[in-house]
Structure formats: structure tokens, C-alpha cells
Amino acid sequence: MSGSAEGKVAAEELLKQLKVSDLLLGTLASLVQLAYAKLAEGESDQARLAIEALRALLPVLEGAVPEEATRDFQQVLSNMQLAYASAVGEGGE
């Protein structure tokens, strides 16, 4: 088997093991990091987009991941919404 064929088989095996819920949790974590970075850069429109994506995805995960995970992300979302409101208020948007 060639190196690229072995890599393809390994990638397929990895995809078989990956849960959609795990991917979504990773996506939420990335959105949180990105939203805070965008707020720090003054890009409130991009931060708002990340916040709205979090709000949309969180209910989808209920019952699919441990309750503490959704609770933690809900708390982060609340904190992020407050930070967004503060940033928009300071920026006069």
C-alpha cells in the first residue's frame, strides 16, 4: 500500500470513530475563542455572528453531550453576550 493510500485508510478510520457531538463541541470551543478575539479586535459584527452560531448550536447538543458541557457553554455564552453588549456600548454601535 502506498503512503497516500495508508493515509486515506487512517483518515477513514478516524472519521468512523469521530462522533458528531465531539465535532460540535470542538466547533463551539473554536467559536468562543474566535468571538473573544474578534471582540478584542473591535470586530463586533464577527463576534455577533459567532454568538448567534453558539446560540443556535447549543440546543442541538442537549441530551447528546454531558449536561455539564452544555451548562458550561451556556455560561460562556452569557458572559460573551455581556462582553459583546459592553463592547458595542463603548463603541457606540
Secondary structure in CASP SS format (residue, H / E / C, confidence):
PFRMAT SS
TARGET T0000
AUTHOR 0000-0000-0000
METHOD secondary structure of the structure
MODEL  1
M C 1.00
S C 1.00
G H 1.00
S H 1.00
A H 1.00
E H 1.00
G H 1.00
K H 1.00
V H 1.00
A H 1.00
A H 1.00
E H 1.00
E H 1.00
L H 1.00
L H 1.00
K H 1.00
Q H 1.00
L C 1.00
K C 1.00
V H 1.00
S H 1.00
D H 1.00
L H 1.00
L H 1.00
L H 1.00
G H 1.00
T H 1.00
L H 1.00
A H 1.00
S H 1.00
L H 1.00
V H 1.00
Q H 1.00
L H 1.00
A H 1.00
Y H 1.00
A H 1.00
K H 1.00
L H 1.00
A H 1.00
E C 1.00
G C 1.00
E C 1.00
S H 1.00
D H 1.00
Q H 1.00
A H 1.00
R H 1.00
L H 1.00
A H 1.00
I H 1.00
E H 1.00
A H 1.00
L H 1.00
R H 1.00
A H 1.00
L H 1.00
L H 1.00
P H 1.00
V H 1.00
L H 1.00
E E 1.00
G C 1.00
A C 1.00
V E 1.00
P C 1.00
E H 1.00
E H 1.00
A H 1.00
T H 1.00
R H 1.00
D H 1.00
F H 1.00
Q H 1.00
Q H 1.00
V H 1.00
L H 1.00
S H 1.00
N H 1.00
M H 1.00
Q H 1.00
L H 1.00
A H 1.00
Y H 1.00
A H 1.00
S H 1.00
A H 1.00
V H 1.00
G H 1.00
E H 1.00
G H 1.00
G C 1.00
E C 1.00
END
